[in-house]
Amino acid sequence: METTVGQLLVNEALPEDLRDYNRVLDKKTTAKLLAEVAEKYPDKYGEVSDALHRLGSEVSTSKGREASVSLDSLRTPDAVRKLHNELIGKVQKVLAGPGDSKAKHEQIVQAVSSYIDPITEANYEEGLKEKNPLALQVASGSRGNKHQFRSLRGGDLLVSDHKDNPVPIPILASFSEGLDPVQYWAGAYGARKGSVATKFSTPKAGFLGKQLALAAHRIMVTEKDCGTANGLPVPASDPDNEGAVLARDAGGFKAGTVLTPKLLKQLGDANVVVRSPMTCRAEKGICQHCAGKRERGGFSPIGENIGLAAAQAVSEPLGQGMLSEKHTGGQVQRGRGNKAGFDLINQLVQVPEHFQGAAALAETDGRVDTIEPAPQGGQYVHVGGIQHWVPPHEELSVQKGDTVEAGDLLSSGIPNPAQLVHYKGIGEGRRYFVEQLRKTMAESKFPAHRRNLEVLSRGLINHVRVTDLDGPADTVPDDIVEYDDLVRGYTPRFGFKTVAPKQALGLYLEEPVLHYSIGTKVTPNVSKVLEGHKVDSFKVHADSPSFAPEMTRAMETISHSDDWMVRLGGFHLKKGLTEAVHRGRTSSLHGTSFIPSLAQGTEFGTKGIGY
């Protein structure tokens, strides 16, 4: 056996069956190793972790010089200097070209933004090849990140001022080289941005957390099992499936099986349908089986408010991450100057009028007829006779002749969740929102569990706008009502029929199926998903429904509650309460919201309230 002294020392501290002389111990593998120790040898966990800790302390003090930083560790790699020279050439070309100062500033920002990721990766890869101790620290997960390492050897590149506007001066000198006066001036704006961000991070994150809590606070466990066969299609390889309940048979396991790490490993790469808070059919709140087993290791007891727990679990890392902004010096860390981190997360839930960095979405089903340059820059994409504009900084994701469906992406960028909900429906909009929010939080180093995001998605995406006089009971056109209330009392319209997926093309769902919601148009993609998960038949109607899905801002979610007292806990009280008076809204102490009981000071906290 060929190995190293380090491997021998580490494995000597481990139980014999957990020894591996080729293992690379970084942050993730160390956590996984300690988890195995805790599972297999709980009585030895303290002894093993203490032995590893003492080994690390002894080696770092006796052999620390082998990992110490030298002047050579701070040298800018040749690959990074080459990219610097390319960028300088592009900036000089912009400065010598036509256009006013504003246009040139925007072009410089775009040019520098396009080099952020290539320079960051080139610097990191060269550092690993050189076995640079700073790069190895980043790779291990013990200290720092790629962007901080780039600042040390490749420059900050682009910083923002205190108003989040990128400063159009590329900072190509690294911390180790020192800055010239112009770059120092630009860097001072970034430092000020970091200082200002520290002051405002807590209130910003706190306000978003409050909105998430209000949106999800009615998601309470109210019964044992709603009995639905619907659920969320997910890859079995996703570790966040642990504790979820199978909604449909999969891989020899029956519906109702609670997924464990062992079962997930047996399922492999298969796609499965799991019960989800987004698809629960409980009379009020959600059931234990759709909530799944959670952090306490079992099903949540009836009466537990998992909505507030999910909001807290998501918002706390945001607050901590925001406080770390002071360490970035105002760096712009995302290409093309799009929003990133907290700003992007906040944008996803706020439904802004202008969604920054939005991808172009198809507004109708059809074929891509033509693609042509737009006079103002970018390109026009014509689908089914409708013209769509793709901005110049976004790349096309379709070609002439491609067939697309309403809501499909035509370009790179981030799809606006509100538009996705409008084109794809409540159910598909919820699924996309979970995926995009999870991806954004992971990229921003804010850990979030998918099943917590499912809870938030149900609270945030839960409204439809009435479009017809024959809409839901007690509504008039243009009313915004909660989808969950609508679906609980919904009966299929006269003329519905029950068909198989292939016969449902072009028709509209009259009942929830899988994660799809009532009113969703059955397109070829929807039909394919339903067939893939062996959905034999379901109810559909030839006419579009009397309502259209609509995503509201996080701070407005409870402003449309049918219970007027619930609205007291939200915003826009004058508007909400005036509408409640005009429409004769009532209130109940026995809903899933604690606000009516708290407002009246009656029965608050009494067992049985809320379900």
N, C-alpha and C positions, 0 to 999 in steps of 0.2 A: 504493500500500500504506500503510495506517495502522497504526502500531505505536508502541512506546515505546522510549526510549533504552535501558532495561534489556534489552529483547528484542534490540536491535541488538548490544549488548555481549556478551550470552551467545552469540548465534548466530555472532558473529565468531570465537569460539573453537572452533566446531564444523566438521567437514567439510561441504562444501556440500550433499550429499544428506541430511544429518541436520538441516538447519536448518528451524525451524518458528517463525514469528513470532507464533503464537497459543498456544503451549505454556505451561502453568502448571507451574512446577517446584516440586514438593514432594518429600518424602522418597522416595515410591514412584516418581514419574516420573523423578527424578534417577537412581535406581538402574537403572531400565529404560533410560534414555538411555545411561548408562555401559556397561551390558551390550551395547547395540547397537554402541557404539564398540569395545568389546573384541572383538566378533564380526567386525565388518567391517574395522576398522582396528587390529589388535592392535599394530602397530608405532608407532601414533600415540597409544595409550591414555595413556601417561605424559605426553605433551605436552599433550593435551586436558584431562586431569584437573588438571594443574598450572595451566593457564591459567584454568580455572574457579575453582580455589582462590584464585589471586591476585586474580581479579576480585571474588570475595566478600569477601576481606580489605580490598581498596581501597575498595569501596563502603560496607562497614559502618563504616569509620573516617571516610570523607569525608562520607557521607550518613546517618550513624547517627542524627542528631537527628530525622529524619523517621519513625523507628520507635521513638523513645524513649517511655518510660512517663510519663504526666502524671497529675495527681490525677484528672482526668476518666476515665482508664482504669480507675480503681478504684471508680467509682461503681456502686452496686447498681441494675440496670435496673428500670424500672417493672413489667415483666412478672413479675420475680422477687418484687418487693415484694407484688404482688397475690397470688401463690401463698403467700407468707409469711403474709399476713393470713388466707387461707383455712385454712391449717394451724393458726394460732393459735386460730381459732374452733372447729375440731374438737377441739383439745386441751382447751380450756376447757369444751367440752361434755362431754368424757369425765370431767374432774375434777369437774364438777357433777352427774354422773349417778350411778346406783346401782352397787354393787359394792365389793369390798374393794380394798386398795391393790395387791395382786398382779394382779388382773384389770384394774385401771385402767392399771397399768404396761404390761401386754401390749397393751392397746388403743392406748396412746400410741405404743408402738414400731411397731405396725402402721400407725397413721396417718402417722407421720413417714416410715416406710419407703416408703409409697405415693407420697410426694412427692419422693423422692430423684431418680428419673429425670426427672420433669417439670421440676423446678427446674434440674437439671443441663443439660438440653437447652435450656430457655428462656434461661438465662444465656449458653450458648454461641452460640445462634442470634442473640441480640441483640448479642453481641460481634462476630460476623461482619458483621452489618448496619452496625455502627458503625465497622468496620475497626479494632477495638481491637487494638493491637499484640500483646497477650498472647494474644488469641483466634487471631490470625493465626499466632503461633508454634505453638499447638496444632494448627491446621489443617495447617500445613506438615510436622508431624512432627518438627520440630527440637528442641523442648523442651516438657515438661509434658504434661498430659492434661486432659480435660474436668473431672474431679473436683477437680484442683488449682486449676483456673481458677474453679470454683464456690466453693472455700474462700476465694479472694481477694475474690470479689464477692457470694457468696450464702450463705456459712456452711457449716460442716461438717455440719450437720443432725443426724446421729446418729453416735455413737461407741460403741465397745465397751470394756469394761474388760479387765483382764489375763486374765480367764477366758473371754473371748469372749462375754460377756453384754451385750446392748445396754443402754446407760444411758438410762433413760426421760426424758431432758431434751433437748428440741430446741435445737440451737445455730444460731440464725438470724442472729446478727451475724457479719459477715465479718471477715477478718483486717484489712482496711483500716479498719473501723469500731471494732474493739476489742470485748471481751466484758464483760458485766456479771458480778458475782461468781458467780452461780449457773451461768452458761454456762462461765465460766472453770473452775469446780470440775469440771464434766462433762468439759470439754476436757482437764483434767489426767489424768483416767482414760484418755482416748484416747492422750495422749502417753506415759503409762506403758505402755499396750498396745504402742505402736510400739517402745519401748525393749526391752520383754520379747521381742517378736517377733524382734528382731535377734539376741538371744542364743540363741534356740531354733530359728531358721530353718535353720541349717546341719545340726544333727542330725536335724531332722524331714525335711528334703528328702533328706538322706543315707540315712536309714533307708528311706524310700520307694524311693529309687534302688536300694538293696540288694535289696529285695523284688522289684522289677521285673527286676533282673538274674538273680536266682535263678529266677524264673518263666520267663524267656526264654533262659536260658543253654544249653539243649539244642537250640536252633533253629540248626542248623549246615547249611551247604551240603554235600550229600553226593553228588549226582549231577548230570548235565547236564540231563536233561529227563525228568520223570515221565510226560509224554504226556497229562495230563488235559485234558479239554475244559471242565472246570468253572472257575469264577472268580467274581469279584466284579462285580456290575453297578454301573457308575458313570457319571456324565455325562462326556462327552468333554471338556467345557469345563474340567474340574478340572485345573489345571496340575501337580498332584502325580502325574498319570498319566505324565509324562515318564519314560521308561526302563522303563515296564511293558510287558508282552507281551500282545498280543491273544489271548484264549482262544477266541474265535469270530469268524468273518468279520464285518466291519462296514464300511459305506461304501465298498465296493470293495477293501478291504484284507483280506488273508487272515489266518487264525489263525496266530500265530507271529510276526507283524510287531511289531517294537519301536517303540513310540510316541515320536515326536519332536515338538517344538513345531510344526513345519510340518504334520505329519500331524494333530495335534490341532486345528489351525486349520481344516484341510480337513473334519474330521469335524463341526465346529460344535457344535450343541447335542444331537447324537444320544446315546443311551445305549448304552454298549458294555460288553462283559464282558472284564475283564482278568485275567490270571493273578495269583494272590495267595498269599502264605505261608499264609493262612487255609484255602485249599482244595487245597494241594499233596498229591499222593498218593505221594510218594517213600517207599521202603521204610523209611528212617530219615532224620530231619531233613527238609530241603526241597531242591528242585532249583534249578539256576541260573535256569531260565526262570520259575519261580514267584517267585523272589526278585527278578527283573528286574535291569536295569542300575542301579547304585547310584552313590554319591558319587564313585567313582573313574572313572566314565565307561564302565565295561564290566561284564560279568557278574562276580559275585563268584567267586573261584577256589574249587574244591572244598576243603573244610576250613576255610573262613572262618566265623567265628561271628558271624553277623549279629544274633543275639539280643542278645548283650552290647552290640554297637554301637548297636542300636536303644534299649536301655535307657539307655545313657549319653547318647544324643542327646536323649532326652526328659527325663531327670532333671537334667541340667546346667542348662538354662534355669530349671527349677523352683527350684534352689538359688539362682541369681542373682536370680530374681524375689522370692524370700522375703527376701533381704537388703534389698530395696527397700521393704519394709513400713514401715521407720522413717520414710519420707517421707510416709506417709498419715495419721499422727497417730491411728491407731486408727479411722479412718472406716469406717462400714458402707457398702459401695458396691454393694449389691444390694437391690432392692426386696423387701418382705415379710420381711426378716430371714433369708432362706435362706442356706445356706452358699454361698460363692463362692471363686474363686481356688484356692489350694493345698488348702484344707479340702474343697472340693467334689471336686477331682481325687482326693484321698486317699480320700474317701468312695466314689467310683465303683469303686475297686479293692479296698476292704476288706470289702465285704458286711456292713455293720453291721446289727444287729438292728432298729434304728430308723433308717430312712433319712430324714434331715431334708429337708423340702421335696419329698417324693415325690409324684408324680402318682398318681391313682387309676387302676388298671388293671382291665379286665374279667377276671373269673376263668373265664368260660365263653363259648362262642359263643352268640349269641342276639340277641333284639330288646330294646331299651330299653322295658320295660313301663310303668314309672311313675317320676316324679321328685317327691320330696316333701321338705319341710323336716325336718331332724333336731332332736330336742329339745335336744341339746347344742350346736347350732349347725351350720352347714353343711347338706348335703343328702344324702338317700339316693337312690341310683340303683339301680333293680331291673332286672337283666339275666337273662333266662331263669330267673326265680324266685330268683336269688341277690341279696342286698342288699349294695351297696357304699356306703361312706361317703366323701363328698367334703368335706374340711375347709372352714371358712368363708372362709379366705383364698385358696382356689383357685377358678378359674372353670371352669364346665362346658364341655366340648368336644363334648357330644352332646345330642341332643334326644329327646323321647319319639317312639318309632317307628323310630329309627335301628337299623340292623343292625351289630353289632360282632362281632369275633372275640376269643378269649382272648388277653390281652396288649395289646389296643388301649387307647389312652388315653381315659379318661372325663373328665379334667380337665386344667387347666394344671399346671405343676410339672415335675419331672425324673423320668422313669421309672427305677425301680430296676433296674439291669442284671441283678441276680440273679433278679428276678421275670420280666424279659423272657426270660432264658434258660430259665426253668422253663416258661413258656407257649409260647414261640416256637421253642425248640430251640437247639442249640449254634451252628449256622451263622448264623441270623438274629440270635441274641444277640451273636455276634462282630461282625456288621456294624453293629448298633445301637451297640455299645460304642465302636467306632472313630468313628462319627459324633458321639456325645455327648462323648467325650473330646476329640476334635479341636475341637468347638465351644467346650467349656469352656476349653480351653487358649488358643484364639484370643481369647475374651472376657477372659481373665485376662492377656493380653499375653505368654504363654509360647509361642513359635513351636514347632510340631511338624509334621513331614511325615507325611502320611497313611500312606505305606507303612511307616514305622517303627511307627506305631500298629497296623498290621495284624500285624506281627511280635509285638508285645506282646499283642495280642488273642488270638493263637493260644496263647501261653504261659499267659495268665491264665484263659481260658475253655476248659477242656479236660477236664472231668470229668462222669461220669454216676454215678448211684446205682442199684445193682442192686435191682430190685423183685420179682423172681420167682425161684423155684428153678431154672427153666429158663434162667437168665441166661447170660452169657458163661462160657466155660470157666474152671475154677478159681476161681469166685466163689460167694458165698452172698448171700442177700438182705441189703441194707443196706450192702454193700461199696461203696466209692467207687473207681472205676477211671478210668484216663485214656482219653478218647475216641479219641485218635490211635492208641493200641495196639489198641483195640477195632475201629476201622474197617479197619485194615490186614489183620486176619485174619477179617473178617466175611464170612459167606456168607449169601445170602438164605434166609429160613426156608421150610420146606415149605409150599406153598400160595400162594406169591407169584405175581404175574402182571405182565405188561408192558403198560402202557396209555398212552394219550395224556393230557395234562393235564386235559381236561374229564371224562374217565372216572375220574380219580383222586380226585375230591372225597370227603372223609371217610376216605380210606385213609391209610396211613403209609408213608413212603419206606423202601425196603429198600436203597438205595444213595445216595451223595451226588449231588446234582444242583444245578448252578450253585453257589451258596454255601450251599444248604440241606443239613442233615446227616441221617444215618440216624435214623429214628424221628420225623421231623417230620411232623405231620399236614398233609395237603394241603387247605387251605382255599380259598375262592374267590379270596382275594388271592394266595396262593401259586400257584394255577393260572394266574391272570392274568399274573403275572411270568414264569412258565415259558413260557407261550404267546407273550408279548411278545418273548422272546429265542429263539423258534423251537426250543424243546426238543420233539422229536417224541414221544418215549416214554421210559419209565423203569420200574423195578421198584417195586411197592408190595405191601402186605399189608393184609388187613382188620383184623387184630388189632394193638393197640398193642404196642410192643416191651417187652422184659423189663427195661428200664432207663429212668430218667428223667434228663434233663439237669440238671446242678447246677453253679452257679458257686461256687467255694471262695474263701476269702480269699487275698490275694496271698501272705501269709506261710505259707500251708498248701499251696501248689500242688505242691511237690515232696515233701510229706509222704506223698503217696499213690502215689509212684513204685513200680513193680514191682521196681526195683533198690534193694536195701536200703542200699547204700553211697551212692547219690544222696541219700538222706534225711539223711545226715550233714551236708550243707551247708545244711540248713534249720532249722526250729524244731520245738518239741515232740518232741525226740529220744526221750525215754523212751517216750512213747506210740507213736511210729512204729517204733522198733526192737523194742519188745515185740511189736507186731503182726507185724513181719517174722519174728521167731523163731517165733511161734505158727503162721504160715502157710508157713514154710519158704522164704522169699524168697531169691533168689540175686543175684549181682552179676556184671557183666562190664566188663572194661577197654575193650571195643570198642563201647560205646554212644556216644551223642552228648554225654554229660556228661563233663567233665574230672574230676569229683569222685572217682570210684573210683581213677583213676590217681594223682591227687594224694594220696589217703589212703594208698595202698599204696607210694607212691614208686617205682612201676614204670612204665616206658614213657611217663612224663608228657612231653608235648611231642614225642614221636616221630611222624614222618610216618606217617599211616595210622591213628593212634589216633582213635577217634570216628566212623569211617565205613568 
